[in-house]
Amino acid sequence: MFHHQARDRAFDRAFVRRSGALAASAVIAAAIALAPMAASAQAPAAPAATAEGIRVVYHINDTASQALAALRNIRNHLDVDPTARITVVTHAFGVDFLMEGMKDRNDNSFAATVAALKNRGVTFEVCEITLKNRNLKKEQFIQEVDFTPSGVARIAQLQARERAAYIRP
C-alpha cells in the first residue's frame, strides 16, 4: 500500500507540474493575445496634431515659481516647433506676471516677453474666477491677454476636447 501511495503522490506532483505549466502557458498566450487591446485601451490620447501644429497648454498658477521658467520654455518650444499652438492658462497667483508693470526677479518687464510670444501665436488666458476672488480688474492686465471664465475648466477643455498636451513648468 505504501508503494502505491508513493507512486500516486509522484503522479500527482507530475500532473500538477504539467497542468501548472499548461495553465501558465495558457495565461501567457492569453496575455500576449490581449496585450495590444489592453495597451490601446489604457494609452492616453495623443496630443492633437493639426495643420497648424500640436496643441499645448501651459498651466501657471504661481508667478514667483513658474512664470519666468514657463516663458523661457515656451520660447524654446517654439524655436524647435514653430507650428505648435500654445495656450497659457493662468489662475490664482499665476496671473500676476500678466498685470501691467510686473517685472521678474531681474527687474525685467514680463510684458515685452509676453508680447513677443503673442506675436509668435501664443495665447495667454486669465481666469475670471481669480479676478473675482482677488478683487482684480481686467484693466489691470496687459493688452495681450484674453480672459476665460475658469482657468481649471479651460485647461480641462483644452486637454479633453482639443487633445492639448499639458505642461506645468
N, C-alpha and C positions, 0 to 999 in steps of 0.2 A: 504494500500500500504506500509506503514511504517513497518507493521508487516512482510510482505513478504521480504522486503529488509533486515531486521534484520536477518530473517531466512536464506536468501540466503548468507549473509555475514558469518554467523555462519557455514553454509555448506561449503563455500569457504575456511574458515580457517581450518576446519576439513579436507577437501580434501588436502589442502596444507601440513598440518601436516602429513597426511597419505602418500601422494605421496613423501614428503620430506624424511620421514622415509624409504619408499621403495627405493627411489633413494640412500639414504645414505647406506642402507644395500646392495644394488647392487654394489655400489662403494667399500664397504668394502669387499664383496665377490670377486670382481674382483681383488682387491689389494692382497688378500690372495692367490688367484689362480696364480697371476703373480709374486708374491714375489720370489719364487725360481728361476725363469728365470731372473728376474732383478738382483738378488744377484749374480748369476753366470756370468751374462754379465758384471757386474761392478767390480767384485772381481779381484784384480791383480793376475797375475800368481804366483803360489807358487814357491819359490826358488827350483832349481833343486837338487834333492837328487839322487846321483848316488851310485854305489857300493863303491866308494871311499869317499863318504860323500857329504854334502851340499856344493854348490858353494857359495863363499862370495867374494865380492870386497870391500876392504877398500880404501877410497879416501882421499888422503892427498895433500893439496895444500899450506900448511903453516907449515914449520918445527917448528917454535917457539911455535905455539899454539896447534899443533896436533901430532907431531911425537912421543914424549915420551908417551903420553896417548894411541896412536894407538898401539905402540909396546907392552905396558902393556895389552891392551885389546886383542890383538891377542894372546899373551901368555896365558891369562886367557881363551880365546875362545878355544884354542887347549887343554888346561887342561881338559875342560869339554867335548869337542867334538874333539877327536884326529883325526877323519876321515874327518873333514872339509877341503875343498880345498880352500885355501885362496890366493887371489891375491891382492897385494898392488899396486895401481896405483898412481904415483906421477906426479905432474906438478907444474909450477910456482915456488914459494919458498918452495914447499913441497919436492923438490928433494934434498935440501941441506943436510939433515941428511944422505943421501946415498953417500956423497962425502968422499973421503979419508981424514982422520984426523978429521972429525967432531965429536964434543963432545956435550953432553947435558948440561943443566944448572948446573948439579952437577959435571961437568968435567969428566964424564964417556964417553968412546967411544961408538958411536952408532954401530960401525962395529961388535963388539962382539955379541951384541943382535941380530942384523940382521943375522949374520952367524948362530947363534943358531936357529933362526926361519927358516932360509933357510933349515937347517938340518931336520927340522920337516915338510918340504914340502911347506912352504910359498914361493911364488914368488914375487919379487919386480921389478916393471917396472917403467922406467923413460921416460918421454915424450921427444921425439926428437925435437918437436917444441920449447919446453922450452930451450933445449940446444942451438938451433939456436938464439932464441931471447935474451938469456943471455950470448951468446958467451962462452958457456961451451963446454968442450971436453969429449968424452966418457972415456978417460984415467984418468979423474979426479975422477971417481967413483970407489967404492969398487967392487971387482970381483963378488960379489953375485948378482949384478943387471943385468936385461935384459933391453932392450930398445924397445919402441913402437913408431910408427910414430906420434901418437897423444894420449895424456892421456885421454882427454874427449871422443874421439871416442872409445878408448879401453874400457872405463867404460860403454859406451852405448852398445858396442858389448857384453860385459860380462853380462849385465843386459838383453838385448833382446835375443840374440842367445843362451846364456848359462844359462839364467834364474838365474843369481847370485843375492843373496841378497846384498843390498847396505848398507854400513855402512860408515858414515863420523864422525870420532871422534871429 
